[in-house]
Each structure stands twice: as structure tokens, then as C-alpha cells.
Amino acid sequence: MLFIPLPVSKSNAMKMNIIVPVALGAVLSFGLLRCTTMNTQNKAIDPANLDQTVSPKADFYQYGNGGWMNNNPLPDDRSRYGSFDELADKGDEQVKQIFEELENQNFAPGTNGKKIADFYASGMNQESVNKQNFDGIKVYLNAIEKMKTGEDLQIMITRLFHDGINPVFYLYGDADSRNSEMVVAHFHQGGLGMPDRDYYLNEDDRSKAVRKAYTDYVTTCFELIGAEDSGQEMKNVIAVESRLAKISRSREDLRDPEANYNPTSVEYLSNEYPNFNWDLFFARLYLEEPGKIINGQPEFMAEFNEMLSDTDLEVWKSYLTFRVINSSASYLSDPFVQARFDFYGKTLQGQPEMLPRWKRVLNTTSSYLDEAVGQLYVEKFFPPEAKERMVELTGNLKKAFAIRIENLDWMEDVTKEKALAKLEAMRVKVGYPDKWRSYDELDISAGSYIENVIAARRFDVKYQMNKINKPVDMEEWHMPPQMVNAYYSPNGNEIVFPAAILQPPFFFMDADDAVNYGAIGVVIGHEMTHGFDDQGRKYDLDGNLNDWWSKTDSENFEKRTQKLVDQFNEFVVLDTIHANGKLTLGENIADLGGLNISYQALQLALGGNEKPIEGFTPEQRFFLAYAHVWGQNIRDEEILRRTKVDVHSLGEFRVNGPLPNMPEFYKAFDVQEGDAMYLADENRAVIW
């Protein structure tokens, strides 16, 4: 995935790891088709975006983006603002236009247009939301308070899962990594209110300050519902979450697909974790016979089992109550919304103000009715010619990647053949799905915002659970067309590019080839490379976990990728805090691979026609277009949060990190030994 937007559902986040394209074998010997260049849009490389007081040899990120960063200061309602966000804002305005048009139309009850309009209207009616306060979740709070036995606790946990509130762990349906044609149930660790286990475990001053702010937030939540002893309720919540944090795997360990693939059955769960009624749990979740279950982190589930017997029921009541409040606070009255923002926005991300209400409600509506909104978005804003051009570009990148694989000097021929076969088998999806999801069974009204959210959650749980033990729907998308992003699916061996990303600064219908290859071309190459990064390489052409590498090639790959780990570990993100080269390795491999593949595709497309535009050669424009994609202003708090939890490097290092590994960059900007952007030959990572 190109980057992680917020919010992303857990089930979809699990799926967004890697990339795809078209048939290869018959076209490897052909030259790349040159993209048709229309009237050149010089503003694709806008001199105002540059900082020409800085040498490209010293800091290419600042050189390529300093002007833009100076002209686009951080808005108070953002923790980060960059090219991605600029385009996302445009998308929000487009979706808002759709919603406003829907308000003035008379739809028949039950139609998608009516559901979208009613969902949005319910959230925008702030007076009604405030009047309802937290009425919409009292049914849960009262039921939790009435629990008297361990059996009651199990029933309540199951009920919350049924309604899309995942206490303790996550359950979702996804492809079986050893049989990628079938969907199976997956368990994954969870249950934490802070973004990562390290927030609970680290003893540095910043972590302690965040923990203090979090305990204040938890206390406030209980005060808002009128709890008698909010302080004790908070201590109970922290006790449960701290215990879960201690048994949770690190984000680095979660990146190992083999270590997190532990197939089991409901019989095994019942024997190994007997303190929970698994038969009741699965039956309530539409799975009378759940079949194969992937138990991602068995030690986590074992701890959950122990906690069911050794943790006081009153402690569980506090914990489940907070899980309900925290998952609902954004859709309740203003005091709940403000309390949640004060921690997750101000403390964790350094964001002074929350987004305007229309944006928050729009994002919620677009998330829960994603494909219904996406269908309208595509009809109104996505030109067919953009899809055609994108398919052509993707084919060109695929050919270039195949050539690079054939020319690798560190990989044996037998492994090359399998790599080429996997690349050839990759599928590509552009713009929007051919088949849209049905929302016929989802009931939405213009009345209660939180009740609409709950209804949408229940609907989605049933939808996801009904996939389990059935063949994978290869036509399904895991991102809606209106999302500015892209992803590769390792199990599907496919790359997917939603419609919204096919706009400047990523994609220009009328720009020169260098700009498009430097922007959307690298995005395509990035997603393709995910199929061959440290995770993706473990999957075969059919999307199954299957070691198709020779021992020697695996060792060569690891030696080469370790250079990237070492490089990124040296970057200082803030004060004395360094980037995490191990956590970000997959994305860093994909960035470097995407650059190399797209650069080669550009050279084949140019065919020796290298006329400068506005004083920049095609090669220079390629690198400038790439740099501008990652230009951003970002708050210190957000730097820290992303360094802990994000598998993507910060924008600055997505530019200044991979480029010193490319001889072509040195040639384009005359980088010499002694320049800050120079990296000694022996330290450069040469992978794909």
C-alpha cells in the first residue's frame, strides 16, 4: 500500500500489503509503447514548488519541495499536510458536491442515494446528535452493568463482536495464505486504546506523557456517562490493556507472514482456550461451522483465556464499557467528540483543531457506504480515457520490470523464471470494480447518527463473516474508488489503483512522459515491487505462502535488503529519535524498486528523445515529479506517532532515502563524492 490513510478498517488494513499487472511472455521482446503526449502541462513541474536556495546535491527533498512547503503551511486541523492530502481534499470536495446534490433529490426508500443522503444528514444534524447525547449506546452500557457471571461476560463479548465493536482481539475473513482461493477466519491481536503496545511499555518521558493524557481521556469518558468512581474505572481499563500490551507482538514481528500463520479449528480453540464458549461465539457470528481458523498470535489468545478466569468481573465491566464508548465517541454529542479528539488528535498527532464537521461526517459516510459512494463518484468524476492511459502505463512498467529481473546478476536462473512467472500472473485493477457491492440489507434513516453507524457495522460484520468458507471473490476491491491510495494484495497477486489517485500530482493526462513516470509510474512500480519485497516474495504466483527461492538467492536478497535497513536506521526523524529501518523495510524496498522500474520504463519510452522542458531534462523532471509526491509539512507529534506505528517512512526519507542508491540520480544532478546526497558504492542497495 502506498500509504496508510486514517481511518482504515482493521479487516481492510490486514489485506493491503502488496501489487499486479498483465500478460508478459509474448511481449518481452517488444519495445515499450510511448505514451501519447498531449499539450504539455508545464505546471506539472512548478518552479514555485522548488527551493532553489538549496542544492539538489545536498537535500533533494528540500530542493524539490521547499517552495511548496513554504506556501502551504500546516492548517490547524491537520497533523500532516502534503500532496496526498491536497488531492484528498479535492476528493472530499467532489464527494461533498455529490452529497449536496443528493439532498435535493427525491429517492425511493431503500435506494443507495437515499441511504447516503440520510446517513450524511443524520451526522450533520448536530443539534439532534447533541440532544441524543449517548442514548444510542446505553443499551450496551446497561447490559454490561447487569453482567453477573462469567457466562454473561462471554455473551457480552460475543454481542459486541456481532455489532462491530471488537473487544480484545479482531476476527475477520480473508484468503487462506496456504490456499489463496478460499476465505477463512482469522484472529488477530487487539484490544488496545493506544495505537501500539510500546505506548504502554516504554519508559521514556514522551511515552509517559502520552500515557498520562490517555488516562485522563479514559477518566473523562467515564465522567461523561456519570460513573460513580471514574478514577477506579480508568485503573481497571489500564490494567486490562497493559496486560494485553505485554503479550502483544511488536509491529516488526507482525510483518512476518509465516510466523503469523497458525491454522487451527474450533475444536482446538475449545480445548486450548476453554474459558470461552467458542461454539456460541461463532454461531452468533453466522458461522455454525467455522472450519479452518488462522490463529495469528496464539500466545495472545492464551492470555485472553487466562484473563477470563483470573480477572475480576468488575474490571471486565470497566474495560468493555470503555471499548463501547471509545468506538462510538466520534458519533455522540460534542463533549464525547471533543474528549476523543483531545487525545487522539491533539496529544497523539499535535493537531490543534479537529476537521470541520462536514468533513468528519463525509468521511464516516463514505467509509460505511464506500462502494455506494464510489459508484456515484466514478460516474461523475472519472474519465474513461484515464483508465485507458493507466492500463497502458501499467503494461509498460511490467515490461520494464521483466527486463530488470532478467538482468539481475545476483539471482539464479531458476529463481528468475519463477519471479517472471509471478510477474506475468499479476492482475491489475484500475479505477473501480466491475461489480458493485449491494447495500439492500442495510437500513439507514435520517434519525440517529450513532444508530446508523451501529447498523452499518452490523451489516459489515455479516457481510465479512458470510465470505468465510467460500471461494475468494477475485472481483472484490478492498479500497473504494474515492480513496487516494493504491495497494497490492499478496494473496490475490494483484495491484489496484482506485480512481481518485489518477489525478495530479500523481497522474496527468496532458503532461510529458517524465512527469507521469516519475509520479504515477513510480506508484505502479512500487506496488509491483511489493510482490517481491521481504513479505511479498514469500508468496508464489497464485498468492500462496510457498518458498520458491533458492537458499543462495534468499541469502543474497537478505544481504542486499539489510543495506536498506541500515541506511534508514541512520535517519534522525526528531531530536535523538531514529527511523525504524526494519519496520519500514517492505515499503522502502517498494519505493526503491518502483523508482528503478519506472525510470527504466521512461528510458524505453523516450527512445532517445530527451528534449529539456523549462530547463530540466526528462531525467531531472522524473526525479522532481517523484519528490513532489512526498512533499509535506508535519507536526512533531505526528512524526513520533508515525515512526512508532507506520510501516511507511516519512515523506522526507521516501525521497532522500532511496535516491542515493540510484546511479541515474547522480548523473541527473551531478552528485559527487562529498555531497550530502552521495552514498558510497559499497553501501548502496541494489535489489530490483
Stockholm file with secondary structure:
# STOCKHOLM 1.0

chainA/1-688         MLFIPLPVSKSNAMKMNIIVPVALGAVLSFGLLRCTTMNTQNKAIDPANLDQTVSPKADFYQYGNGGWMNNNPLPDDRSRYGSFDELADKGDEQVKQIFEELENQNFAPGTNGKKIADFYASGMNQESVNKQNFDGIKVYLNAIEKMKTGEDLQIMITRLFHDGINPVFYLYGDADSRNSEMVVAHFHQGGLGMPDRDYYLNEDDRSKAVRKAYTDYVTTCFELIGAEDSGQEMKNVIAVESRLAKISRSREDLRDPEANYNPTSVEYLSNEYPNFNWDLFFARLYLEEPGKIINGQPEFMAEFNEMLSDTDLEVWKSYLTFRVINSSASYLSDPFVQARFDFYGKTLQGQPEMLPRWKRVLNTTSSYLDEAVGQLYVEKFFPPEAKERMVELTGNLKKAFAIRIENLDWMEDVTKEKALAKLEAMRVKVGYPDKWRSYDELDISAGSYIENVIAARRFDVKYQMNKINKPVDMEEWHMPPQMVNAYYSPNGNEIVFPAAILQPPFFFMDADDAVNYGAIGVVIGHEMTHGFDDQGRKYDLDGNLNDWWSKTDSENFEKRTQKLVDQFNEFVVLDTIHANGKLTLGENIADLGGLNISYQALQLALGGNEKPIEGFTPEQRFFLAYAHVWGQNIRDEEILRRTKVDVHSLGEFRVNGPLPNMPEFYKAFDVQEGDAMYLADENRAVIW
#=GR chainA/1-688 SS CCCCCSSCCHHHHHHCSCCCCCCCGGGTTSCCCCCCCCSCCGGGSCGGGCCTTSCTTTCHHHHHHHHHHHHSCCCTTCSEEEHHHHHHHHHHHHHHHHHHHHHTSCCCTTSHHHHHHHHHHHHHCHHHHHHHTTGGGHHHHHHHHTCCSHHHHHHHHHHHHHTTCCCSEEEEEEEETTEEEEEEEEEEECCCSSSSTHHHHCCSHHHHHHHHHHHHHHHHHHHHTTCSCHHHHHHHHHHHHHHHHHHSCCHHHHTCTTTTCCEECHHHHHHHSTTSCHHHHHHHTTCSSCCCEEESCHHHHHHHHHHHHHSCHHHHHHHHHHHHHHHHGGGSCHHHHHHHHIIIIIIHHCCSSCCCHHHHHHHHHHHHTHHHHHHHHHHHHCCHHHHHHHHHHHHHHHHHHHHHHHTCSSSCHHHHHHHHHHHHHCEEEEESCSSCCCCTTCCCCSSCHHHHHHHHHHHHHHHHHTTTTSBCCTTCCSSCTTSSCCEEETTTTEEEEEGGGSSTTTCCTTSCHHHHIIIIIHHHHHHHHHTTSTTGGGBCTTSCBCCCSCHHHHHHHHHHHHHHHHHHHTCEEETTEECCTTTTHHHHHHHHHHHHHHHHHHHHHHTTCCCCBTTBCHHHHHHHHHHHHTCEEECHHHHHHHHHHCSSCCHHHHHHTTGGGCHHHHHHHTCCTTSTTCCCGGGCCCCC
#=GC SS_cons         CCCCCSSCCHHHHHHCSCCCCCCCGGGTTSCCCCCCCCSCCGGGSCGGGCCTTSCTTTCHHHHHHHHHHHHSCCCTTCSEEEHHHHHHHHHHHHHHHHHHHHHTSCCCTTSHHHHHHHHHHHHHCHHHHHHHTTGGGHHHHHHHHTCCSHHHHHHHHHHHHHTTCCCSEEEEEEEETTEEEEEEEEEEECCCSSSSTHHHHCCSHHHHHHHHHHHHHHHHHHHHTTCSCHHHHHHHHHHHHHHHHHHSCCHHHHTCTTTTCCEECHHHHHHHSTTSCHHHHHHHTTCSSCCCEEESCHHHHHHHHHHHHHSCHHHHHHHHHHHHHHHHGGGSCHHHHHHHHIIIIIIHHCCSSCCCHHHHHHHHHHHHTHHHHHHHHHHHHCCHHHHHHHHHHHHHHHHHHHHHHHTCSSSCHHHHHHHHHHHHHCEEEEESCSSCCCCTTCCCCSSCHHHHHHHHHHHHHHHHHTTTTSBCCTTCCSSCTTSSCCEEETTTTEEEEEGGGSSTTTCCTTSCHHHHIIIIIHHHHHHHHHTTSTTGGGBCTTSCBCCCSCHHHHHHHHHHHHHHHHHHHTCEEETTEECCTTTTHHHHHHHHHHHHHHHHHHHHHHTTCCCCBTTBCHHHHHHHHHHHHTCEEECHHHHHHHHHHCSSCCHHHHHHTTGGGCHHHHHHHTCCTTSTTCCCGGGCCCCC
//
